[in-house]
Amino acid sequence: MKLHTIATFALVIGTATTVSAQRSGNTASDAVRAGWNSAKRNVLASAKTMPEAKYSFRPVDTVRPYGAILAHLAGANYEFCAGAKGEKTPYAEDYFEKIAKTPAEIARALQESVAYCDAVYSALTDASAGEMVSVFGDKQSRIAALMGNTNHNTEHYGNLVTYLRINGLVPPSSQPSK
């Protein structure tokens, strides 16, 4: 296991609630699900937080526009989760960046990719976590693939936070609890 994967795994494990893990008996997979649920909540809320007119915003010309980051996440979610599921991805990583042009199309693609991944995370057990799968042409454990997906969403959520702040908006993770 790569060092960053081990460190990330330890971080994700730390975010899971002890009660949930004790109930299911799947402590590792429960922890991975908890990390995914947090990441997807922030990314999906980010899609709603930025006004549609600002989906084309980018701080400098050399980075993706806001909407393109969300579209990228939609495609990457399919890549990671299809691999973890053991099937061929229905959409290439860059598919939605190429075809989803309106905020509504981007948001729909992102929501559908999250729903696709939800099924994969829900099916994960500690027993199935160590099974080897192929993601982006690399053999890795199912749990590593799903942790990679969560990390990828969290990484790009950091980009989205910056774009939101530049536009005077409060990112979802910084908004008061309702």
N, C-alpha and C positions, 0 to 999 in steps of 0.2 A: 504494500500500500504506500502511496506517495506521502511524504511528510505533510503537505498541505491538506491532503485528504484525511489524514489522521487527526490533524488539528481541527479541521472543520467538523469531523465526526464528533470529536469531544465537545465542541461548541454546541452542535445540534443536540447532542445527548443532554447537555446541561439545560436546554430550553424546554425539554419535555417535563410534564408534571408527573410526580411520583405516583399519584393516585391513578392516573390513566394507565401508566405502565404496569402497576400492580394489578389492575383489573383485567387487562388483556393478556398479560404474561409475555407480551412482545415488546420488551423494553427498547430495543434498538429501532425497530420499525415504527413504534409509536413516536420516538424522538424524531425520526426523519419526517414523519407526517406532521408533527408539530412545527418543524422548521418550514416545510412546504406551505402549511396553512398560513403562517405569518408572512412569508414571501409573497404568496399569491394575493393575500388580502391587501398588502401594500401596493403591489403592481396594479391590480384591478382598480383600486381606489384612485391611483394616480391617473388612470385613463379618464376618470370622471372629474378629477380635480382641475386639470388643465382645460381652459375653455377651448372649444373646437377651433376657434380662429387662431389659436396659438399652437396647433399641432405641427405647423411648419417651422416653429421657432427652433433656432440653433444658436448657441452663443458665439460660435465662430464657424466659418465655412468648411473647416476640415473635420467636423463631427456630424453625426447623424442628427436630423431633425427629431423633435420629440416624438412625433407619430411614427417615425421610422424605427425608433428604439422599441416601441410597443409592438410594431409589426415584426421586427426581428425576434423579439421574445416569443411571439406566437409560433413562428416557424421553428425556433430552437426547442420550444416545449415539445413539439411533435417529434423532433429528432431524438431528444433524450428519452422521452417516455415511450415511443415506439420501440426503441432499442431495449429499454428496460422491460418492456412487455414481450420482447422476443419476436417482433414483427417488423416488416418494412414500413418506413415512415410514409404516411399518406401525403405529406407535404415536405418539400425541401426547406432547409433553414432559411433561405432567402426568398421563398415563394411569396409570402405576404408583403415583403418590402417591395416586390415588383408589381403586385396586382392590387393590393388594398390601398386605395388612394384617399378616400374620405375618412374622417374621424369615425363615422359609424361603421364602415367596413373594417377599419383597424380594430375598433373595440369589439366587434363581433368575432373577428378572427382570434383575438386574445382570449375572449371568454370561452370560445369553443375549444381552444387549445388547453385551457385550464381544466375544463370539464373532461377532456380526453385524459389529461394527466391525473386528475382526481381518481379516476377508476384504477389507474396503475398504482398510485400511492395507497389506495384503499385495499387493494389485493395483496400488498406487501406484508409478509410475515417474517419473523426472525429466521424461520426455516428457509424461506425462499430468498432471503437477502443475500446470501453468499453464492447463489447460482450465477454462473458466468453468462454474460450477455455481450453483444457487440453494439457499441455506441460510437458513431463517427469513425467506424473502422477499427476501433480499439476494443480488445477483450478486457472486461472488467466485471466486478461483481455488480449485481443488480442494485444493491444499496449504494455503491459508489456512483453509479450512473444517476440515481435519483438525487443523491446529495450534490452531484455536479449540476443537475438541473436547478435545484434550489439555490445553490451558490451563484449560478448564472443569473437567475432572476434577481437575487439580492444585489449582485454587482451592478446590474443595470438599473435597479431601483435607486442606487446611489447617483447615477447619472440623472435620473428623473428628478430626484430631490434637488439637485443643483439647478436644473432648468426651472423647476417650480419656484425656488427661492429667488432666482434672478428676475422672475416675473412677479415677485411680490406675493406669492402664494405659499400657504403652509402645507408641507408634505403630510400625507396621511398619517405617518407614524408619529408626527409631532402635534397632530390635532388632539384636542381634549377628548377623553372618552365620553361616549354618549350614554 
